[in-house]
Amino acid sequence: MIALQGVAKRFANGTEALRDLSFQVADGEFVSLLGPSGCGKSTALRLAAGLLEPDAGHVAYPQGKPQIGFVFQEPTLMPWTDALANARLPLDLKHVPRNEAEDRAAGALARVGLKGFERAYPRELSGGMKMRVSLARALAAEPKLLLLDEPFAALDEITRNALGNDLLRLWREDGLTVLFVTHSVSESSYLSQRVLVMTPRPGRVAKDIILPLGRDNRLSPQTIEAQRMISDALNTAMAA
């Protein structure tokens, strides 16, 4: 679905975010990018989305560039309009007919558990509900590649776990390809099929971990073993 090959990125202030970053994500995979704060995870995600251009290397879409959905760390909702209009935004930008756009946006809101809240404004929603609107907005565009930048980081554990379960369900139902940025070992160990552990800045992949099957809940022996594998790889990357 997507490949980053020898990617480097330095910003105007001199910060070298990434150096020789390479990885691939296959069609239908759920892959997490995990690393310490400031290691370039979010920069890599923006390069994958085409929001930034690399200074070296390149981003390739072997099957052609797919429809991409992006969920930011903050919900970034328009406060002056309701949940339905917020979820409809990417369709409005593509000039999808209004009736079709509203149906798709309402359907996306229902799929993330917000049926009945279509006319609620952001100020009337909890943090978790705002993030659900943000997720619905990405889903309304019917993406093939879903990019998520630490979307649950600011939420409480109960809400974070519920949204993680919903994300897994949507991934399976829609056959999505997911690239998920996180700094949580436990989150990555439960949600992902693979975890790409990154080095401190300038970021690159230190280890590509294929996780064991059978991680059907957060406390299964397989999930605990996945946490150990990821933690060991992260500690090694940090020490290096």
VENVENTA-V482990 format. One record per pair of residues at least 6 apart in sequence whose ideal C-beta (glycine too) atoms are under 7 Angstrom apart, sorted by sequence separation. I is the first residue (numbers start at 1). J is the second residue. D is the distance in whole Angstrom. If there is no record, write none. Layout:
BEGIN
i:I j:J d:D
i:I j:J d:D
END
This chain:
BEGIN
i:10 j:16 d:5
i:11 j:17 d:6
i:25 j:31 d:5
i:35 j:41 d:6
i:46 j:52 d:5
i:109 j:115 d:6
i:170 j:176 d:7
i:182 j:188 d:5
i:198 j:204 d:7
i:214 j:220 d:6
i:217 j:223 d:7
i:10 j:17 d:7
i:47 j:54 d:6
i:171 j:178 d:5
i:188 j:195 d:5
i:198 j:205 d:6
i:199 j:206 d:5
i:215 j:222 d:5
i:9 j:17 d:5
i:33 j:41 d:5
i:78 j:86 d:6
i:109 j:117 d:7
i:122 j:130 d:6
i:125 j:133 d:7
i:138 j:146 d:6
i:152 j:160 d:4
i:155 j:163 d:7
i:198 j:206 d:6
i:214 j:222 d:4
i:215 j:223 d:4
i:9 j:18 d:5
i:43 j:52 d:7
i:77 j:86 d:5
i:92 j:101 d:6
i:109 j:118 d:6
i:196 j:205 d:5
i:197 j:206 d:5
i:213 j:222 d:7
i:8 j:18 d:6
i:91 j:101 d:4
i:197 j:207 d:5
i:212 j:222 d:5
i:7 j:18 d:6
i:8 j:19 d:5
i:33 j:44 d:6
i:48 j:59 d:6
i:152 j:163 d:5
i:180 j:191 d:6
i:215 j:226 d:6
i:8 j:20 d:7
i:47 j:59 d:6
i:106 j:118 d:6
i:117 j:129 d:7
i:152 j:164 d:7
i:180 j:192 d:7
i:196 j:208 d:6
i:197 j:209 d:7
i:88 j:101 d:5
i:91 j:104 d:6
i:212 j:225 d:6
i:6 j:20 d:6
i:7 j:21 d:4
i:88 j:102 d:6
i:91 j:105 d:7
i:194 j:208 d:6
i:195 j:209 d:5
i:212 j:226 d:6
i:114 j:129 d:7
i:194 j:209 d:6
i:211 j:226 d:5
i:6 j:22 d:6
i:194 j:210 d:5
i:195 j:211 d:7
i:4 j:21 d:6
i:5 j:22 d:5
i:88 j:105 d:4
i:194 j:211 d:7
i:4 j:22 d:6
i:84 j:102 d:7
i:87 j:105 d:4
i:114 j:132 d:5
i:193 j:211 d:6
i:4 j:23 d:6
i:49 j:68 d:6
i:113 j:132 d:6
i:114 j:133 d:7
i:192 j:211 d:6
i:112 j:132 d:4
i:131 j:151 d:6
i:209 j:229 d:6
i:3 j:24 d:4
i:49 j:70 d:5
i:84 j:105 d:5
i:87 j:108 d:6
i:209 j:230 d:6
i:18 j:40 d:4
i:84 j:106 d:6
i:87 j:109 d:5
i:114 j:136 d:7
i:189 j:211 d:7
i:2 j:25 d:5
i:17 j:40 d:4
i:21 j:44 d:6
i:112 j:135 d:5
i:164 j:187 d:7
i:168 j:191 d:6
i:1 j:25 d:5
i:112 j:136 d:5
i:131 j:155 d:7
i:167 j:191 d:7
i:209 j:233 d:6
i:1 j:26 d:6
i:18 j:43 d:6
i:84 j:109 d:7
i:190 j:215 d:6
i:1 j:27 d:5
i:17 j:43 d:4
i:18 j:44 d:6
i:83 j:109 d:6
i:164 j:190 d:7
i:207 j:233 d:4
i:109 j:136 d:5
i:127 j:154 d:7
i:128 j:155 d:6
i:164 j:191 d:6
i:206 j:233 d:7
i:108 j:136 d:4
i:111 j:139 d:7
i:127 j:155 d:6
i:190 j:218 d:5
i:146 j:176 d:5
i:148 j:178 d:7
i:207 j:237 d:7
i:83 j:114 d:6
i:108 j:139 d:4
i:128 j:159 d:4
i:139 j:170 d:7
i:150 j:181 d:5
i:206 j:237 d:4
i:108 j:140 d:4
i:131 j:163 d:6
i:144 j:176 d:7
i:145 j:177 d:5
i:146 j:178 d:5
i:147 j:179 d:5
i:148 j:180 d:5
i:149 j:181 d:5
i:150 j:182 d:6
i:186 j:218 d:7
i:143 j:176 d:7
i:144 j:177 d:6
i:148 j:181 d:7
i:150 j:183 d:7
i:190 j:223 d:6
i:197 j:230 d:7
i:9 j:43 d:6
i:83 j:117 d:5
i:84 j:118 d:4
i:189 j:223 d:6
i:83 j:118 d:6
i:84 j:119 d:7
i:105 j:140 d:5
i:128 j:163 d:7
i:195 j:230 d:5
i:82 j:118 d:7
i:104 j:140 d:5
i:197 j:233 d:4
i:82 j:119 d:5
i:83 j:120 d:5
i:189 j:226 d:4
i:197 j:234 d:5
i:9 j:47 d:7
i:82 j:120 d:6
i:189 j:227 d:4
i:199 j:237 d:5
i:200 j:238 d:6
i:82 j:121 d:6
i:198 j:237 d:7
i:4 j:44 d:7
i:7 j:47 d:6
i:197 j:237 d:5
i:186 j:227 d:6
i:189 j:230 d:6
i:199 j:240 d:7
i:185 j:227 d:6
i:188 j:230 d:6
i:4 j:47 d:7
i:9 j:52 d:7
i:79 j:122 d:5
i:4 j:48 d:7
i:79 j:123 d:7
i:9 j:54 d:6
i:10 j:55 d:6
i:77 j:122 d:4
i:185 j:230 d:5
i:2 j:48 d:6
i:8 j:54 d:6
i:9 j:55 d:6
i:87 j:133 d:6
i:185 j:231 d:5
i:7 j:54 d:5
i:8 j:55 d:5
i:86 j:133 d:5
i:90 j:137 d:6
i:8 j:56 d:4
i:89 j:137 d:6
i:7 j:56 d:7
i:8 j:57 d:6
i:87 j:136 d:4
i:91 j:140 d:6
i:185 j:234 d:7
i:6 j:56 d:6
i:7 j:57 d:4
i:83 j:133 d:5
i:87 j:137 d:5
i:90 j:140 d:6
i:91 j:141 d:7
i:6 j:57 d:4
i:86 j:137 d:6
i:90 j:141 d:4
i:5 j:57 d:5
i:7 j:59 d:7
i:88 j:140 d:7
i:4 j:57 d:7
i:5 j:58 d:6
i:77 j:130 d:6
i:87 j:140 d:5
i:113 j:166 d:7
i:112 j:166 d:6
i:4 j:59 d:5
i:5 j:60 d:6
i:75 j:130 d:4
i:75 j:131 d:5
i:77 j:133 d:6
i:3 j:60 d:5
i:77 j:134 d:7
i:75 j:133 d:6
i:76 j:134 d:7
i:2 j:61 d:6
i:3 j:62 d:7
i:75 j:134 d:4
i:111 j:170 d:7
i:1 j:63 d:7
i:71 j:134 d:5
i:71 j:135 d:6
i:1 j:66 d:6
i:71 j:138 d:5
i:70 j:138 d:6
i:69 j:138 d:3
i:69 j:139 d:6
i:69 j:141 d:6
i:67 j:141 d:6
i:69 j:143 d:3
i:67 j:142 d:6
i:68 j:143 d:6
i:67 j:143 d:5
i:73 j:149 d:5
i:67 j:144 d:5
i:68 j:145 d:5
i:69 j:146 d:5
i:70 j:147 d:5
i:71 j:148 d:4
i:72 j:149 d:5
i:73 j:150 d:5
i:66 j:144 d:4
i:69 j:147 d:7
i:71 j:149 d:7
i:73 j:151 d:6
i:66 j:145 d:5
i:68 j:147 d:6
i:71 j:151 d:5
i:73 j:153 d:6
i:49 j:147 d:5
i:48 j:147 d:6
i:45 j:147 d:5
i:45 j:149 d:5
i:42 j:149 d:5
i:48 j:179 d:6
i:45 j:179 d:7
i:45 j:181 d:5
i:42 j:181 d:6
i:41 j:181 d:4
i:30 j:171 d:6
i:2 j:145 d:6
i:1 j:145 d:6
i:33 j:179 d:7
i:37 j:183 d:6
i:28 j:175 d:6
i:31 j:178 d:7
i:29 j:177 d:6
i:30 j:178 d:4
i:31 j:179 d:6
i:32 j:180 d:5
i:33 j:181 d:5
i:34 j:182 d:6
i:28 j:177 d:6
i:34 j:183 d:7
i:27 j:177 d:6
i:30 j:180 d:7
i:32 j:182 d:6
i:25 j:177 d:6
i:25 j:179 d:6
i:34 j:188 d:5
i:32 j:188 d:4
i:41 j:198 d:6
i:40 j:198 d:7
i:32 j:191 d:7
i:39 j:198 d:5
i:44 j:203 d:7
i:32 j:192 d:4
i:39 j:199 d:7
i:30 j:191 d:6
i:31 j:192 d:6
i:34 j:195 d:5
i:39 j:200 d:5
i:40 j:201 d:6
i:30 j:192 d:5
i:31 j:193 d:7
i:34 j:196 d:7
i:35 j:197 d:6
i:39 j:201 d:5
i:40 j:202 d:7
i:41 j:203 d:7
i:30 j:193 d:5
i:31 j:194 d:5
i:32 j:195 d:5
i:33 j:196 d:5
i:34 j:197 d:5
i:35 j:198 d:3
i:38 j:201 d:5
i:40 j:203 d:3
i:29 j:193 d:6
i:32 j:196 d:7
i:34 j:198 d:7
i:36 j:200 d:6
i:39 j:203 d:4
i:29 j:194 d:7
i:31 j:196 d:6
i:33 j:198 d:6
i:35 j:203 d:6
i:23 j:196 d:5
i:1 j:177 d:5
i:21 j:203 d:6
i:23 j:205 d:5
i:19 j:202 d:4
i:21 j:204 d:5
i:22 j:205 d:7
i:17 j:201 d:6
i:18 j:202 d:6
i:20 j:204 d:5
i:21 j:205 d:7
i:16 j:201 d:7
i:17 j:202 d:6
i:18 j:203 d:5
i:19 j:204 d:6
i:23 j:208 d:7
i:16 j:202 d:4
i:17 j:203 d:7
i:18 j:204 d:7
i:34 j:230 d:7
i:34 j:234 d:7
i:36 j:238 d:6
END
